[in-house]
Amino acid sequence: MGKTGKKNRTYSPGFKTCVIMDMLEHHLGYRETARKYQLRESGSVVDMLKRWERIYLEEGAEGLMKERRGRGCSTGKTRRGRPPKLDKKVEEDLIAENQRLRMELEYLKKLSALVLAEERKNGKRR
């Protein structure tokens, strides 16, 4: 039998960072922090805050932005969860580079066809 009707709440990376920084700055406990930010009141909220704190201390604010859902591989060597999304600027740069490379390839094909036609016209072979 599984849970019925309860959905896990997701929190934004900015919210997680704000909560952990406030907790560390004001030396708050896990339960005090949960009450202050009105996080779900259960035993697992302490574990969630411990996990957020560990990630923040080990990897910084960027660590809280990573997607960590999903079951890991049994070997433990592959990444877990969804692949991270690219930054908007990086994605636009990759699209522009892809278009440039396609245009260059098209240009080189046309140039090769022109050179081949010219050689056939003059009766030369490669």
Rosetta silent file (secondary structure, phi, psi, omega in degrees, C-alpha in Angstrom):
SEQUENCE: MGKTGKKNRTYSPGFKTCVIMDMLEHHLGYRETARKYQLRESGSVVDMLKRWERIYLEEGAEGLMKERRGRGCSTGKTRRGRPPKLDKKVEEDLIAENQRLRMELEYLKKLSALVLAEERKNGKRR
SCORE:     score description
SCORE:     0.000 S_00000001
   1 L     0.000  131.385  179.955    0.000    0.000    0.000 S_00000001
   2 L  -104.332  178.819  176.939    1.322    3.392   -0.981 S_00000001
   3 L   -68.089  148.350  176.391    0.563    6.913    0.099 S_00000001
   4 L  -126.069  129.191  173.010   -2.692    8.352   -1.102 S_00000001
   5 L    81.035   -9.292 -179.634   -3.378   11.989   -1.771 S_00000001
   6 L  -104.666  128.860  177.611   -0.112   13.438   -0.451 S_00000001
   7 L  -109.893  142.335  174.880    2.357   14.986   -2.851 S_00000001
   8 L   -70.080  139.178  179.617    5.916   15.865   -1.993 S_00000001
   9 L   -88.791  139.431  176.658    6.543   19.575   -2.057 S_00000001
  10 L  -106.962  142.635 -178.747    9.439   20.849   -4.142 S_00000001
  11 L  -117.117  144.120 -178.882   11.446   23.890   -3.105 S_00000001
  12 L   -72.240  154.472  178.039   13.409   26.195   -5.380 S_00000001
  13 H   -59.762  -35.550  178.615   17.211   26.285   -5.127 S_00000001
  14 H   -64.290  -40.699  178.588   17.023   29.948   -4.081 S_00000001
  15 H   -65.088  -44.268  179.814   14.684   29.111   -1.213 S_00000001
  16 H   -59.352  -45.102 -179.618   16.909   26.250   -0.063 S_00000001
  17 H   -62.725  -44.030 -179.899   19.971   28.514   -0.098 S_00000001
  18 H   -61.277  -43.976 -179.528   18.137   31.248    1.803 S_00000001
  19 H   -62.708  -48.373 -176.782   16.931   28.801    4.468 S_00000001
  20 H   -67.557  -41.176  179.101   20.361   27.248    5.018 S_00000001
  21 H   -63.774  -41.168  178.333   22.194   30.579    5.064 S_00000001
  22 H   -64.900  -41.193  179.947   19.697   31.965    7.613 S_00000001
  23 H   -62.096  -44.416 -179.210   20.001   28.817    9.719 S_00000001
  24 H   -71.621  -38.835 -177.137   23.797   29.035    9.778 S_00000001
  25 H   -67.787  -41.112 -176.589   23.893   32.806   10.278 S_00000001
  26 L   -99.859    8.141  177.666   21.459   32.875   13.219 S_00000001
  27 L    52.575   49.638  178.895   22.565   29.509   14.690 S_00000001
  28 L   -89.352  151.771  174.231   19.051   28.063   14.456 S_00000001
  29 L   -81.627  172.948 -178.176   18.204   24.415   15.015 S_00000001
  30 H   -66.555  -43.613 -178.992   16.488   22.283   12.409 S_00000001
  31 H   -69.052  -38.220  176.870   13.072   22.397   14.088 S_00000001
  32 H   -62.212  -42.139  179.255   13.300   26.160   14.688 S_00000001
  33 H   -64.643  -41.052  179.516   14.161   26.681   11.030 S_00000001
  34 H   -62.732  -42.202  178.282   11.264   24.480    9.952 S_00000001
  35 H   -66.694  -41.191 -177.411    8.836   26.494   12.096 S_00000001
  36 H   -62.857  -41.325 -177.209   10.254   29.832   10.907 S_00000001
  37 L   -97.893    8.682  177.052    9.884   28.936    7.217 S_00000001
  38 L    53.377   45.133  175.374    6.666   26.939    7.730 S_00000001
  39 L   -77.448  158.831 -176.716    8.131   23.772    6.276 S_00000001
  40 L   -56.096  132.890 -177.191    6.036   20.621    6.547 S_00000001
  41 L   -86.615  101.511  173.904    5.965   19.464   10.147 S_00000001
  42 L  -160.181  177.264  179.769    7.132   15.887   10.291 S_00000001
  43 L   -68.621  -26.179 -176.123   10.187   13.894   11.250 S_00000001
  44 H   -77.256  -13.789  179.815   11.511   13.991    7.720 S_00000001
  45 H   -65.960  -33.878  177.761   11.830   17.798    7.699 S_00000001
  46 H   -65.612  -44.147  178.490   14.885   17.478    9.935 S_00000001
  47 H   -62.877  -39.556  179.565   16.450   14.985    7.536 S_00000001
  48 H   -62.951  -45.499  179.422   15.643   17.277    4.605 S_00000001
  49 H   -66.369  -37.050  176.406   17.315   20.273    6.297 S_00000001
  50 H   -61.806  -42.534 -179.825   20.345   18.129    7.238 S_00000001
  51 H   -63.966  -45.709  178.805   20.639   17.037    3.601 S_00000001
  52 H   -60.513  -43.029 -178.629   20.354   20.636    2.348 S_00000001
  53 H   -64.119  -44.455  179.656   22.974   21.776    4.896 S_00000001
  54 H   -60.676  -45.427 -179.935   25.397   18.976    3.962 S_00000001
  55 H   -63.257  -42.652 -179.543   25.051   19.743    0.255 S_00000001
  56 H   -63.257  -43.241 -178.420   25.484   23.491    0.900 S_00000001
  57 H   -71.122  -33.894 -178.872   28.607   22.987    3.013 S_00000001
  58 H   -81.448  -42.279 -171.298   30.181   20.474    0.604 S_00000001
  59 H  -117.430   -7.914 -178.441   29.261   21.986   -2.763 S_00000001
  60 L    83.133 -171.598 -177.361   28.037   25.505   -2.045 S_00000001
  61 H   -62.860  -29.710  179.979   24.862   27.121   -3.355 S_00000001
  62 H   -65.214  -29.646  179.448   25.407   25.520   -6.791 S_00000001
  63 H   -64.354  -31.286  179.477   25.028   22.086   -5.232 S_00000001
  64 H   -75.122  -12.856  179.885   21.453   22.879   -4.229 S_00000001
  65 H   -86.503  -15.305 -178.047   20.627   23.626   -7.873 S_00000001
  66 L   -73.292  145.530  176.117   21.473   20.107   -9.068 S_00000001
  67 L   -82.358  123.864 -174.987   18.658   17.649   -9.684 S_00000001
  68 L  -121.259   17.184 -179.296   19.125   14.713   -7.316 S_00000001
  69 L   -81.139  160.205  175.649   15.972   12.673   -7.856 S_00000001
  70 L   103.192  160.448 -179.548   15.964    9.091   -9.036 S_00000001
  71 L   -89.254  136.201  179.166   17.603    5.883   -8.037 S_00000001
  72 L   -74.201  162.266  177.120   21.320    5.565   -8.593 S_00000001
  73 L   -69.043  151.116 -178.207   22.916    2.813  -10.606 S_00000001
  74 L   -64.024  -27.319  178.081   23.906   -0.274   -8.630 S_00000001
  75 L   -78.930  -22.277  177.868   27.562    0.329   -9.526 S_00000001
  76 L    78.892    7.562 -176.943   27.317    3.902   -8.268 S_00000001
  77 L   -97.271  -17.919 -179.207   29.402    5.270  -11.124 S_00000001
  78 L   -94.083  161.337 -178.789   26.656    6.798  -13.243 S_00000001
  79 L   -73.122  154.321  179.734   24.821   10.031  -12.522 S_00000001
  80 L  -102.525  154.952  171.083   21.501   10.023  -10.747 S_00000001
  81 L    74.536 -163.548 -179.136   18.280   11.739  -11.711 S_00000001
  82 L   -76.322  149.687  176.656   17.551   13.930  -14.663 S_00000001
  83 L   -67.771  145.175 -177.935   20.389   15.420  -16.684 S_00000001
  84 L   -67.770  145.538  178.196   21.045   19.057  -15.743 S_00000001
  85 L   -79.499  146.921  178.882   19.600   21.710  -18.001 S_00000001
  86 L   -77.943  153.532  174.585   22.002   23.976  -19.850 S_00000001
  87 L   -64.906  148.479 -176.248   22.199   27.665  -19.120 S_00000001
  88 H   -58.033  -43.119 -178.573   20.164   29.763  -21.600 S_00000001
  89 H   -64.547  -43.776 -179.317   23.284   31.573  -22.886 S_00000001
  90 H   -63.989  -42.296  179.774   25.213   28.319  -23.410 S_00000001
  91 H   -62.931  -41.971  178.721   22.261   26.777  -25.241 S_00000001
  92 H   -64.749  -39.942  178.548   21.968   29.804  -27.562 S_00000001
  93 H   -63.556  -41.478  179.351   25.728   29.686  -28.262 S_00000001
  94 H   -65.671  -39.270  177.845   25.538   25.984  -29.146 S_00000001
  95 H   -64.184  -43.685  179.786   22.593   26.579  -31.497 S_00000001
  96 H   -63.777  -42.137  179.385   24.465   29.438  -33.219 S_00000001
  97 H   -64.483  -39.813  178.178   27.620   27.312  -33.579 S_00000001
  98 H   -61.118  -42.446  178.353   25.557   24.455  -35.008 S_00000001
  99 H   -64.816  -41.937  178.427   24.054   26.802  -37.619 S_00000001
 100 H   -61.742  -43.331 -179.553   27.503   28.151  -38.534 S_00000001
 101 H   -66.150  -37.564  176.417   28.873   24.643  -38.976 S_00000001
 102 H   -64.406  -42.066  178.517   25.938   23.626  -41.162 S_00000001
 103 H   -64.264  -40.408  179.316   26.456   26.696  -43.366 S_00000001
 104 H   -64.171  -42.591  178.293   30.181   25.934  -43.608 S_00000001
 105 H   -62.421  -43.117  178.745   29.477   22.323  -44.581 S_00000001
 106 H   -62.937  -40.886  178.419   26.986   23.451  -47.225 S_00000001
 107 H   -62.543  -45.776 -178.871   29.545   25.944  -48.594 S_00000001
 108 H   -65.097  -35.808  176.786   32.269   23.287  -48.787 S_00000001
 109 H   -64.255  -43.555  179.407   29.943   20.872  -50.602 S_00000001
 110 H   -65.595  -40.570  178.762   29.091   23.533  -53.198 S_00000001
 111 H   -63.028  -43.239  178.942   32.761   24.440  -53.607 S_00000001
 112 H   -62.232  -41.299  179.120   33.668   20.781  -54.099 S_00000001
 113 H   -65.279  -39.268  178.485   30.902   20.409  -56.703 S_00000001
 114 H   -66.016  -43.220  179.149   32.145   23.507  -58.571 S_00000001
 115 H   -63.757  -42.542  179.242   35.749   22.279  -58.581 S_00000001
 116 H   -63.915  -41.395  178.566   34.642   18.854  -59.807 S_00000001
 117 H   -64.975  -39.820  179.069   32.527   20.430  -62.565 S_00000001
 118 H   -65.074  -40.924  179.186   35.442   22.630  -63.626 S_00000001
 119 H   -66.574  -39.457  178.149   37.784   19.619  -63.789 S_00000001
 120 H   -65.407  -37.304 -179.932   35.294   17.653  -65.881 S_00000001
 121 H   -64.635  -40.148 -179.283   34.884   20.619  -68.186 S_00000001
 122 H   -85.517   -4.620  177.036   38.652   20.826  -68.741 S_00000001
 123 L    80.888   18.867  179.138   38.950   17.044  -69.083 S_00000001
 124 L   -96.526  156.986  176.155   41.137   16.540  -66.030 S_00000001
 125 L  -122.788  153.709  178.421   40.736   13.810  -63.464 S_00000001
 126 L   -74.312    0.000    0.000   41.615   13.826  -59.777 S_00000001
